Amino acid sequence: MLYVHRGLDGKIDGTAESPQIGWSGEELAESDPEVQAFFAGPPPTYRQLRATAYRDNLGKQPGDYIITLGDVLDVVIAQVETMRQALTAPATPDFQAMLAKIQTIKQEFPPT
């Protein structure tokens, strides 16, 4: 039996011989036609492999691309704003507007 991970499209995008953090725990036999189709296809590109690793390692809730993207954006935007303030550089109107929207969203949904 193999543990499988499914992408947003519902297709298998990874397999493992043991349970993985952030995966559903779904198991399929190696003889399952869906598993066979996964292995018969072209090998994943480095970008696909990186996307899976980023999804499973960078977010605060592994296994979800969208939540991971939000977590990474929070870190990057906070770092950019810290650097901007340290340089006493003015923020562009678009950056100011984005920061205001982010602040509103964070106030509406504080960490729990």
N, C-alpha and C positions, 0 to 999 in steps of 0.2 A: 504494500500500500504506500501511496505517496500523499503527502499533504500538498494541497494546491492553493494558489492565490489567484483570484480573479481580478482583472482590471475593471475600469469603469464600464467597459463595453460588455462585461459578463464573461469574457473569454479568459481562459487560463493564461496568466502571464508569468508564472513562476511555480516551481515545484521544490519540495524538500523532503528529506527522509525523516525529519523530526518536526514537531510543532514549532512554529515561528511566531514571535511577538507581532501582534497586529493582524495576523491572519485569522480567518474564520474557524480553522480547524477541520475544514472539509477534507475528507480523504477519498481518493479514487484509486482503483487498481491500475497498475501499469498497463494492463491490457485494455483498459477503458478506451473506447474510440476517441474521446475528447483528449485524453492524455497522449495517445498515439499521434493525433493531429498536431498537438503542440510540439512534440519532439520531431515530427516530420517537416515542420515548417523551417524557414530560415532561422539561423541563430539570432538572438536579440542583438541589436546594435548597442554600442557603448552608451548612447543617449538613453535607450530604454533601460539598460542596466543601472545607469546612474539615477534615472527617475525613480526606479523601484527602491534603490538604496536611500535616496533623499527622502522619499515618502516614509520609509520605515525607520529612519534614524534622525532626521532633523526636526520633525514636528513634536509637539508636546502630546499628541495623540497619534501614535504610529499607525500607519495603514490607510490614512485618508489623505489623498493628494491636496484637496482644497484646504483642509485645516492646516496641513503642513505648509502650504503656500502662504496662508495668513500668518502663521507663526514666523516664517522666515521674513516676510515683509515687515512685520513688527520690529524685528531685530535690525534689519537693514535701515529702515526709516529712522529708528531711534539713533543708530550710529551716525547716519548722515546729518541729522539735526544736531547731535552733540558736536560733531566736527565743524558744522557751519557756525554754531555759536562760539566755539573756541577761536575761530578765525574772525569773529565779529563780521562775518559776511552777511549782507542782506539776503533774505529769502525772496525768491521770485514770487509773483502773485499766485502762480499755479501751485507752488510748493506750500505757500501760506494757506491757500484754500484747502489743499489736501490735508495738511496738519490739523486744520480746524475740523474737518470732517472726521478724521481719525479720533481726535479728542472727544467729539460728540459720541461716536460709536463706543469708545472705551468707557465713557461715563454711563452710557445706556446699558452696557454689558461688562461690568467690572469682573475681574477674576474671582473665582469662588474657591 
